[in-house]
Amino acid sequence: MVRKVLTAVTVGLTALSFAPAAVAAPSEAVTEYCAVIVSKERDEHGFSKELAKSCSPVSVEDALVKASASGGGRFSVPELAGTLLLNQFKDVNYGGGVIHTYYGGGGPCDTMGYYLRNTVSVSKNVSSMIGYNNCNRVRVHDWDENSYQFDLPVAHMGRFNDNVNGLRVFHM
């Protein structure tokens, strides 16, 4: 009897060791699209100061219009379009739509660049990025403070896929 039980347990454990690995859950659904206008001046945490920000459940374009309005008239939408720094996309290869956009209130990227922070919902959904206005590099940080530098554009974030908390976008 003991031998039959041990055999059954051994067979069961062996079967488990060959079972397929669990499939990763799909990334969280995007619930907001954000546009953020940042300055080169940094806040007390080392990130570029946010001059205006807005998120929208509709689109990143709607978020930009709202961010522009919340900036107290300091920024016009056409003016901001000329200082687009970075688009972050939901899916790899620039698919799934733009979910978060940064605009430079201090002009285009230079070697100092901008130090950016994603919202939790955005950080868990970023899979690719495109830089604009001299922004040709990005250093990303995950929630565990691991980091890596990519050339822009980057079609796939590798181990940082759906895990981009902070980032520095700059020109090199």
Secondary structure, 3 states (H helix, E strand, C coil): CHHHHHHHHHHHHHHHHCCCCCCCCCCCCCCCEEEEEEEEEECCCCCEEEEEEEEECCCHHHHHHHHHHHCCCCCCHHHHHCCEEEEEEEEHHHEEEEEEEEEECCCCCCCCCEEEECCHHHHCCCCEEEECCCCCEEEEECCCCCEEEEECCECCCHHHCCCCCEEEEECC
